[in-house]
Amino acid sequence: MFDPFIEPLRGTAAQTLIIALLMLSLLDVLFGTANAMFVAHDFSSHKFREGLIRKLSNLGLMCMADIIDAMLLSGIDLGFQPIFLVVGVSLALMEVWSLLEIYAEMHPEISESDWYKMLLRSKEGLHAD
């Protein structure tokens, strides 16, 4: 009954993506907490809860992508889950972005570097109306 939802997750690409997302999320939480406590001196349990809720919503989004892929691919074996992989890679890039932002806050000299300015411009471009 649940096999269409579980079978695609047994693939190497899906497992690698899940582990990478978990590791990136953990690093984001650890670095964000360290930055808030020791650099910004502004640790707020409210902000921490918001961050954890965001991480849980990312997990929910991955589950939704798996469900959609299972519905679309039920009976059709492409060997991969297109929606799951796209959503997972997008979330992984968001985590990397977040880690780079935290790193720049912890090391203010980074914020003047060309690569960091390019990162901010590209992020602003994604959120432009």
C-alpha positions as CSV (number, residue, x, y, z in Angstrom):
1,M,0.0,0.0,0.0
2,F,2.8,2.5,0.9
3,D,5.3,1.0,-1.4
4,P,5.0,3.7,-4.2
5,F,6.0,6.3,-1.5
6,I,8.8,4.3,0.0
7,E,10.4,2.6,-2.9
8,P,11.8,5.7,-4.6
9,L,13.5,6.8,-1.4
10,R,15.6,3.6,-1.5
11,G,17.6,5.1,-4.4
12,T,21.0,6.5,-3.8
13,A,20.2,10.0,-5.1
14,A,17.2,10.4,-2.8
15,Q,19.1,9.0,0.2
16,T,22.1,11.3,-0.4
17,L,19.8,14.3,-0.8
18,I,17.9,13.5,2.4
19,I,21.2,13.1,4.4
20,A,22.6,16.3,2.9
21,L,19.5,18.3,3.8
22,L,19.6,17.0,7.3
23,M,23.3,17.8,7.7
24,L,22.9,21.3,6.2
25,S,19.8,22.0,8.4
26,L,21.7,20.9,11.5
27,L,24.7,23.1,10.6
28,D,22.4,26.0,10.0
29,V,20.8,25.6,13.4
30,L,24.2,25.2,15.1
31,F,25.8,28.1,13.4
32,G,22.7,30.3,13.7
33,T,22.6,29.6,17.5
34,A,26.3,30.2,17.9
35,N,26.1,33.5,16.0
36,A,23.0,34.7,17.9
37,M,24.6,33.8,21.3
38,F,28.3,34.7,20.8
39,V,28.5,37.2,18.0
40,A,25.2,39.2,17.9
41,H,24.5,38.6,21.6
42,D,20.8,38.5,20.7
43,F,19.6,34.9,21.2
44,S,15.8,34.9,21.1
45,S,13.8,31.7,21.7
46,H,11.1,33.2,19.5
47,K,13.5,33.4,16.6
48,F,14.8,29.9,17.4
49,R,11.2,28.5,17.3
50,E,10.5,30.3,14.0
51,G,13.7,28.7,12.6
52,L,12.7,25.2,13.8
53,I,9.2,25.7,12.4
54,R,10.8,26.6,9.0
55,K,12.9,23.5,9.2
56,L,9.8,21.4,9.9
57,S,8.0,23.0,7.0
58,N,10.9,22.1,4.7
59,L,10.4,18.5,5.9
60,G,6.7,18.8,5.1
61,L,7.6,20.1,1.6
62,M,9.8,17.1,1.0
63,C,7.1,14.8,2.1
64,M,4.6,16.5,-0.2
65,A,7.1,16.2,-3.1
66,D,7.4,12.5,-2.4
67,I,3.7,12.1,-2.4
68,I,3.3,14.0,-5.7
69,D,6.0,11.9,-7.3
70,A,4.4,8.7,-6.1
71,M,1.1,9.8,-7.6
72,L,2.7,10.8,-10.9
73,L,5.1,7.9,-11.2
74,S,2.8,5.1,-9.9
75,G,3.3,2.5,-12.5
76,I,5.9,4.5,-14.4
77,D,9.4,3.8,-13.3
78,L,11.7,6.7,-14.4
79,G,14.4,5.6,-12.0
80,F,14.2,9.0,-10.1
81,Q,11.7,11.3,-8.6
82,P,11.8,14.6,-10.5
83,I,9.8,16.8,-8.1
84,F,11.4,15.3,-5.0
85,L,14.9,16.0,-6.4
86,V,14.1,19.5,-7.6
87,V,12.5,20.5,-4.2
88,G,15.3,18.8,-2.3
89,V,18.1,20.6,-4.3
90,S,16.3,23.9,-3.9
91,L,16.1,23.5,-0.2
92,A,19.7,22.4,0.0
93,L,20.7,25.6,-1.9
94,M,18.6,27.6,0.6
95,E,20.5,26.0,3.5
96,V,23.9,26.8,1.9
97,W,22.8,30.4,1.4
98,S,21.7,30.6,5.0
99,L,25.0,29.2,6.2
100,L,27.0,31.7,4.1
101,E,25.0,34.5,5.5
102,I,25.6,33.4,9.1
103,Y,29.3,32.9,8.3
104,A,29.5,36.5,6.9
105,E,27.8,37.8,10.1
106,M,30.4,35.9,12.2
107,H,33.2,37.3,10.0
108,P,32.3,40.9,9.0
109,E,35.3,41.2,6.7
110,I,33.5,38.7,4.4
111,S,30.7,41.1,3.8
112,E,33.0,43.3,1.7
113,S,34.2,40.5,-0.5
114,D,33.0,40.4,-4.1
115,W,31.6,36.8,-3.9
116,Y,29.5,37.8,-0.9
117,K,28.1,40.9,-2.7
118,M,27.3,38.7,-5.7
119,L,25.5,36.3,-3.4
120,L,23.4,39.1,-1.9
121,R,22.6,40.5,-5.4
122,S,21.5,37.1,-6.7
123,K,19.4,36.5,-3.6
124,E,17.7,39.9,-4.0
125,G,17.0,39.0,-7.6
126,L,15.2,35.9,-6.6
127,H,12.9,37.9,-4.3
128,A,12.3,40.8,-6.7
129,D,8.6,41.6,-7.3
